[in-house]
Amino acid sequence: VAKNYDKAIDNYKQLVGQYPADGAGHNNPAYAYFLKLDFKNALAEGGSVHDIYPKKSLYRGNLALYAMYASDVANATKEAAELLKDDPTYYKAYLPLAMAAIRDGKIDEARAAYASMATAPAAGGNPSPTATVVAASTSAMGLADLALYEGRLADAEKLLTAGLKDDEQNKSTKGQATK
């Protein structure tokens, strides 16, 4: 609430000092570092919780994203790909794959990653309605960004307009605000 990320980090470090295996005790300071744009420390702390709980999708997904933001593309893509093998519903794991593909000039791979993101929640057979809406919204934004990157402005506008309509229909105010 106070957005005092340094104090939050200190509090969670005290917690993990007493309870070293507390997942939230490691995950929350990683997120606080992320909010401070301190991606190196977010990655380090995210790695700590991943080491304790190597199969938990949330921590694995966060580690992939922190690695991506810390410009550790090799680690980001490795973690994301491994996570998707074990949990194909984890749509956020497609973002590091798309970013790495764009960086490597593999635009079709990036496009495929964004498209897969939209359908990922259904891979488990019983998708969460919220995850389905957010995944589709994020995918539309990624595809529009890719169209802008390629200079296809009219396509980007169409993608954003369609995505905005979907967000309005699904009452996704975050998706609407982003677009």
DAFEN-V719728 format. One line per field, one symbol per residue. psi: psi as a letter, one per 40 degrees, with the letter a starting at -180 (. if undefined). A space follows every 10 residues. Layout:
psi: ???
This chain:
psi: defgdddddd dddddeddgd ehdddddddd dddddefgdd dddddddddd ddgeehdddd ddddddddde fgdddddddd ddddddgeeg ddeddddddd dddeegdddd dddddddded dededgihdd dddddddddd ddddddddde egdddddddd ddddddddde fgdddddd.
